[in-house]
Amino acid sequence: LKNTTASSHKVFNSETGKEVGKLSAVTPSLKLPAGFYKVKFGNAYWRSIEVNDAETTTIETAIIRMPSASFRGQKIVDWETEEEIGKLSSSRNSMNLLPSSFNIMFGKLAVKVVLNPGEVKVIEAGSVKFKGLPINSRYIFDENGNEVTSVSASFSSATLPPGKYHLEHNDQKFPFTIPKGNQNIEIQLKK
């Protein structure tokens, strides 16, 4: 396995379905008998990997990183099927993925990402934290007026991609911008 991260990836014999090992940064290769195998990346499988006698078969994934991923996390979903493939969070801000197209979910906002073999893609996002929120939820909207996510006194911050947004609170709009460069901002709401 090229381009490893801290994650481990189970390897299965395609014919028997039995796990035969794991690939990771510590063990980036396995010695296996000739045959067909599949490797799990998140909730997806790289299937039909052929291993021949006395040859090395190399699989090259892509790596996705989000340095400012939130505690609640951002789902990674398959672009076509909308199946959840994995999740980036503050405790796991990078992972290997199959080269393909995915959506990174920021609440209801989907950001399309195309990953190529060997690519390390860094997803820019920033965090906005609100002070003075009530207990019940308030909504954040994008510049087109589409609802993106909610915040409350219990969950007072949200991670968003760069762009223009506004929070609606007490019949007022509080506009803000998430700049490029993985920056965090804080907004004090008027009481």
N, C-alpha and C positions, 0 to 999 in steps of 0.2 A: 504494500500500500504506500503510494506516494502521498505527500502532504498530510501528515498525521497531526492530530490535535490530542488533547488529554483524554478524549473519549475513546472507549474501546468498542469494537464492532465484531459481533458474533459472526462466525463463518459456519455455514451448514453444507453438508453433502446434499446436492440436489436430488439424488435418487432416493436416499434413505430418510432425508429430513433431519438427520442427527447433527447436533453441533459438534464441530471438529476442532474448534479453537477460536481465538480472538485476535484481532489485529488492533494495534494501538501504537503510540509513540515509543513505548517500551518494547513491543514485539511487532515491528512493521512487516514481518514476513513469517510464513509458516511453511514447513515441508509437508507436502501432501501427496498422496498417490494420484496418478492420472485419473481424471474424471471431471465432472461438472459440479460447480459450487455456486453458492449465493452468499452475499455479505450484507448484513443489515446496517443501514445508515439512518438513524432516527427511526421512523416508522416505515421506511421504504427499504426495498431490497435491490441490490445490483445482482441481477440474475444471469444464468447461463455463462458463468466465467469458466472457460475451459483451461484445465491444467494438463499439460502434456509431460510425458516422461523426460527427465533430464533437461527441462526447460524452465525458465522463470516467466511466470505470467504476472504482469504489472497492471494494476488498476490505479487510475489517477482521478481522484475526486476533486471537488472544489471545496474551499473553506469559506464559510461566511462568519464575519465577526461584527459584533455591535458593542463597542466599548461602553456605551451609555444605556445598555438594556436595563429595563426596570426590574424591580423586585417581583412584580406581578408577571412580567415577561411578555414577549411578543411571539405569537404563534407564527410558524412557517407553514404555509399550506401549498399543496400542489396547485399550480396555476389552472389546470384543466378540471381536475376532479374536486378541488377544494378540500381534499383530505388533509388533515393535520399531519405533517411530516416530523415536526420537532418544535422546540421552543427555545428561544434565547432569553436569558434572564441575567440578573446581576450575579448570580452564582454560577452561571454557565453562559458566557458571552461569545463562545465560538463553537462551531461544529463542522464536521465533514458532511457534505451532501453530494448526491449524484449530480453530474452536470445536467442541468435542466432549467426550466423556468418555474419560479415560485413567487408567491405573494407573501410579504412580511406584513402582518396585521398589527396596526396601531389602533386598537379598538375596532371601529367599523371601517377605518381607512386602510385600503390595501395598496401597498407599494410593490410593483412588479420588479423582480430581480432575475436576470438571466445569468446563470453560472456556467462557465466553460471549464474544461478539464485543466487542472493545475492552477486555476485562478484563486486568489485570495481576495474576496470582496468585503470591504469594510462599509457597513451601513451607517450613514450619518443620522443621528437623532439627538434631540436634546430633551431635557426635563424641565417642566414648568411646575412650580409649587405655589399653591395659593394659601395665604394666611387669612384667617377670618371667614372661612367657609362654614355654613350651617351643617347640621347633621345630615339633612336630606340632600340628595344628589343635585348637582348643577351640571349643565351640559356644555361641552366644548364643541364648537362648530368650525369647519374650515372656511376659507374665504368665499366659497360658493354657497355657504349656508347649510352644508350637509353636516349632520350630527356625526361626531367622531368618537367621543368617549365621555364618560362622566367622572366627576370628582366630588368629594364630600369632606367633611371634617375628619372622617376615619381614613380616607384615601385621598389626601390633598394634593397629590402630584400625578402627573401623566407624562409619559415619554412619547414624543411625536417627531416625525421627520421635519426637516427644515420647511418653513412656510409661514403663512399668515393665518391666524386663528382668532377666535373671540370666545369669551365665557359669558353666558347670560346669567345674571344674578340681580334680584330685586328690580326687575324691569329695566336693567341697564346692561349695556354691552361693554365688556372689558377687552379691548383688542390687544393682541400681543403677537410677537414674531419669534419663531424659533430660528435662530441663525445657523448657518453652516458651521461645522467645526465641533460638534458634540458638546455644545455649551448648555449650561443649566441656568434658568432664570427663576426669580421669585417675585410674586405679585401680592401686595397687601390690598385686600378689598376694604372699601370704606364701610364703616359700621353705621 
